[in-house]
């Protein structure tokens, strides 16, 4: 509306007075451009913010050819004011450098006016006024750009903190360390807007549980990640590590007084590294509490399900293993041959040492999927998962390794393959019968029911 009134005023005025109308038109269009700056435009719409400035320049050029009077004092004022407003406006709505790029065009229009007899604009306008206006425009542009960057900086920090809060609220309490590792990896990837997240947790026995989320999920950590994880597990502070053109975040997860594991996130935004480290420290502390709770639970579970002497599962754990039998699993019952003679001849301390050695032997020779427990005395139980192809293979490997170690006793084993058509008690009886047959057949051998 202001631009329309300014154009009507321009047409209605005496030609000698039209310079003032140019100023009014410039003011109207500049205010329109400032209003557009505060609208919700995306970056693709930024070039349209030049339209008010170009319109003012067009009005200046039109006034050059329409003015006929010799008295041009109003025109000089209008040209000088319009030049300042154009460059100040460009500095306000466009990035730094725009006013400098646009100033030659303004100087060209002023020099064009100076070539007309009816328009004699002072050379001070293009030589002094326009450069000063361009400098003012650049100053305004720098201040606006800094203000916008500061606003984006605060907005980014607030958004990332809100995302951390949201993820931690949704972070459920996992029941196992592998579940915890997967949840932590997912959470870290989401909070730090990363492509890939690797989490390695340490269990109560010192073993490592690695989980990778993102490209190459499920693979073991590469050499670089493995080194960073080892350093993080031994450290206490998160840090940013350069990796090619990107940045990796390495974050230890504390539990109690020692790190329970580490997180490596890649790549992470590096616009605000100090805040990223602070956010990582807060994330590690909160997640570390959940991991610490799991440690305590696992330690309590270990205390109630582990045999104090041998370190493997106790009778309670053996019962749980029996209840977990699935079709195709092999149940192996082991018994030491001549164990009573060891106790009678060398004493109970020697007998305890034999039991301890057997517990260590089972932990070493079993697959990760297989589990052992002590039933009581010198009787042990092993569950070999998915062993239907050769149910006796695991038992034979146990006996062969025990004999090769040169122990003073031998082992007998009875094996039964679990069938879902029968109950667990029946499978146990079958394995027990097979063990009895192995003893009757001369001991130190494996019998398959």
Residue pairs with C-beta under 8 A, 6 or more apart in sequence:
1 28
2 24
2 27
2 28
2 29
2 31
2 32
3 25
3 28
3 29
3 32
3 55
5 24
5 28
6 21
6 24
6 25
6 27
6 28
7 21
7 25
7 59
9 21
9 24
10 18
10 21
10 22
10 24
10 25
10 59
10 63
13 20
13 21
14 69
15 66
15 67
15 68
15 69
15 118
16 67
16 68
16 69
16 70
16 71
16 72
16 74
17 74
18 63
18 66
18 67
18 74
18 75
18 78
19 63
19 67
19 72
19 73
19 74
19 75
19 76
19 77
19 78
19 79
20 74
20 77
20 78
21 63
21 78
22 56
22 59
22 60
22 63
22 75
22 78
22 79
22 82
23 77
23 78
23 81
23 82
25 55
25 56
25 59
26 56
26 59
26 78
26 81
26 82
26 85
26 86
27 85
29 52
29 53
29 55
29 56
30 52
30 53
30 56
30 85
30 86
30 88
30 89
32 52
33 49
33 51
33 52
33 53
33 89
33 92
33 93
34 89
34 92
34 93
36 48
36 49
36 93
37 49
37 92
37 93
41 48
46 93
46 94
49 93
49 94
50 90
50 94
52 89
53 86
53 89
53 90
53 102
56 82
56 85
56 86
57 86
57 105
57 106
57 109
59 82
60 78
60 79
60 82
60 109
60 113
61 109
61 112
63 75
63 78
63 119
64 109
64 112
64 113
64 116
64 119
65 116
67 75
67 116
67 118
67 119
68 118
69 118
70 118
72 118
72 119
72 120
72 121
75 113
75 119
75 121
76 120
76 121
76 122
76 125
79 110
79 113
79 121
79 125
80 121
80 125
80 129
83 106
83 110
83 125
83 129
83 130
83 133
84 129
84 132
84 133
84 136
86 102
86 106
86 133
87 99
87 102
87 103
87 106
87 130
87 133
87 134
87 136
87 137
88 99
88 133
88 136
88 137
88 140
89 137
90 98
90 99
90 102
90 137
90 141
91 98
91 99
91 136
91 137
91 138
91 139
91 140
91 141
91 144
92 137
92 140
92 141
92 144
94 141
95 141
95 145
96 138
96 141
96 142
96 145
97 138
97 141
98 137
98 141
99 133
99 134
99 137
99 138
99 141
100 134
100 137
100 138
102 134
103 130
103 131
103 133
103 134
106 126
106 130
106 133
107 126
107 130
110 121
110 125
110 126
110 130
111 126
113 119
113 121
114 120
114 121
114 123
114 126
153 272
156 271
156 272
157 272
157 275
160 191
160 275
160 279
161 279
163 190
163 191
164 191
164 279
164 282
164 283
167 187
167 190
167 191
168 187
168 283
168 286
168 287
171 183
171 187
171 287
171 290
172 183
173 290
173 293
174 180
174 182
174 183
174 290
174 294
176 294
177 201
177 203
177 209
177 291
177 294
177 298
178 209
178 211
180 201
180 290
180 291
180 294
181 199
181 200
181 201
181 209
181 210
181 211
181 261
182 199
182 211
182 213
184 199
184 201
184 211
184 253
184 263
184 287
184 291
185 197
185 198
185 199
185 211
185 212
185 213
185 263
186 197
186 213
187 283
187 287
188 194
188 197
188 199
188 251
188 263
188 265
188 283
189 195
189 196
189 197
189 213
189 214
189 265
191 279
191 283
192 249
192 265
192 268
192 269
192 276
192 279
192 280
193 268
193 269
194 214
194 249
194 265
194 266
194 267
194 268
195 214
195 215
195 266
195 267
196 212
196 213
196 214
196 215
196 216
196 265
196 266
197 212
197 213
197 214
197 263
197 264
197 265
197 266
198 210
198 211
198 212
198 213
198 221
198 225
198 229
198 263
198 264
198 265
199 210
199 211
199 212
199 213
199 253
199 261
199 262
199 263
200 208
200 209
200 210
200 211
200 221
200 229
200 233
200 261
200 262
201 208
201 209
201 253
201 260
201 261
201 291
202 208
202 209
202 233
202 259
202 260
202 261
203 209
203 298
204 295
204 298
204 299
204 302
208 261
209 261
210 220
210 221
212 218
212 219
212 220
212 221
220 226
221 229
221 264
224 243
225 264
228 241
228 248
228 250
228 262
228 264
229 250
229 262
229 264
231 250
232 250
232 251
232 252
232 259
232 262
232 263
232 264
233 252
233 259
233 261
233 262
234 259
235 252
235 259
236 252
236 254
236 259
237 252
237 281
238 249
238 250
238 251
238 252
238 277
238 280
238 281
238 284
239 249
239 250
239 277
240 247
240 248
240 249
240 250
240 268
240 270
240 273
240 276
240 277
241 247
241 248
241 249
241 250
242 248
243 266
243 267
246 266
246 267
246 268
247 266
247 267
247 268
247 270
247 273
248 264
248 265
248 266
248 267
248 268
249 263
249 264
249 265
249 266
249 268
249 276
249 280
250 262
250 263
250 264
251 262
251 263
251 264
251 265
251 280
251 283
251 284
252 259
252 261
252 262
252 284
253 259
253 260
253 261
253 262
253 263
253 284
253 287
253 288
253 291
254 260
254 284
254 285
254 288
254 292
255 261
255 288
255 291
255 292
255 295
256 292
256 295
260 288
260 291
260 292
260 295
261 291
263 284
268 276
269 276
270 276
304 316
305 313
305 314
305 316
305 317
305 320
306 312
306 313
306 314
306 317
307 313
307 314
307 359
307 373
307 374
308 314
309 352
309 355
309 356
309 359
309 374
310 355
310 356
310 358
310 359
310 360
310 374
311 356
311 359
311 360
311 363
312 359
312 362
312 363
312 372
312 373
312 374
312 380
313 320
313 321
313 371
313 372
313 373
313 374
314 373
314 374
315 373
315 374
315 375
315 376
317 373
318 373
318 374
318 375
318 381
321 371
321 373
321 381
321 383
322 331
322 381
322 383
322 424
322 428
323 424
324 383
325 331
325 383
325 418
325 424
325 427
326 385
326 418
326 420
327 418
327 419
327 420
328 385
328 386
328 387
328 388
328 417
328 418
329 383
329 384
329 385
329 386
329 387
329 417
329 418
330 383
330 384
330 387
330 388
330 391
330 392
330 394
330 395
330 415
330 416
330 417
330 418
331 381
331 382
331 383
331 415
331 416
331 417
331 418
331 427
331 428
331 430
331 431
332 381
332 382
332 383
332 384
332 394
332 395
332 398
332 413
332 414
332 415
332 431
333 375
333 379
333 380
333 381
333 413
333 414
333 415
333 428
333 431
333 432
333 434
333 435
334 358
334 379
334 380
334 381
334 382
334 395
334 398
334 411
334 412
334 413
334 435
335 378
335 379
335 380
335 411
335 412
335 413
335 435
335 439
336 354
336 355
336 358
336 378
336 409
336 410
336 411
337 409
337 410
337 411
337 412
337 439
337 443
337 444
338 409
338 410
339 351
339 354
339 377
339 378
339 409
342 350
342 351
342 354
342 408
342 409
343 350
343 351
354 378
354 407
354 408
354 409
355 374
355 378
357 405
357 407
358 380
358 402
358 411
359 372
359 374
361 398
361 401
361 402
361 405
362 372
362 380
362 382
362 398
363 372
364 401
365 397
365 398
365 401
366 372
366 382
366 384
366 394
366 398
367 384
367 385
367 394
369 384
369 385
369 386
370 382
370 383
370 384
370 385
370 394
371 382
371 383
372 380
372 381
372 382
372 383
373 380
373 381
373 382
374 380
374 381
375 381
382 394
382 395
382 398
384 391
384 393
384 394
384 395
387 393
387 394
387 417
388 417
391 415
391 416
391 417
391 448
392 415
392 446
392 448
395 413
395 415
395 446
396 446
398 411
398 413
399 410
399 411
399 413
399 444
399 445
399 446
402 410
402 411
403 410
403 411
403 444
410 443
410 444
411 444
412 435
412 438
412 439
412 443
412 444
412 445
412 446
412 447
413 434
413 435
413 438
413 445
413 446
413 447
414 431
414 432
414 433
414 434
414 435
414 436
414 437
414 438
414 446
414 447
414 449
415 431
415 434
415 446
415 447
415 448
415 449
416 427
416 428
416 430
416 431
416 434
416 448
416 449
417 427
417 448
417 449
418 424
418 427
419 427
430 449
431 449
433 449
434 447
434 448
434 449
435 447
437 447
438 445
438 446
438 447
441 447
